């Protein structure tokens, strides 16, 4: 049941991002939405892979995956700033 809920939420976020791309009249809205999601997840991965050098890591949780997938690089930057402020 939890897996089904996660899949439905992920598809809902993807649909909302595609709708946003349609509103701004992007040329390929689905491709741009998926590209934004992948960019955010790659940024989260890069932060965690370079954590041994920089000492900065973010935990992999549904919250961090959701924020980085939805907001992209700016979401990862926000998570890093919140981690810095709240430590």
Secondary structure by P-SEA (a helix, b strand, c coil): caaaaaaaaaaaaaaaaaaaaaaaccccaaaaaaaaaaaaaaaaaaaaaacccccccccccaaaaaaaaaccaaaaaaaaaaaaaac
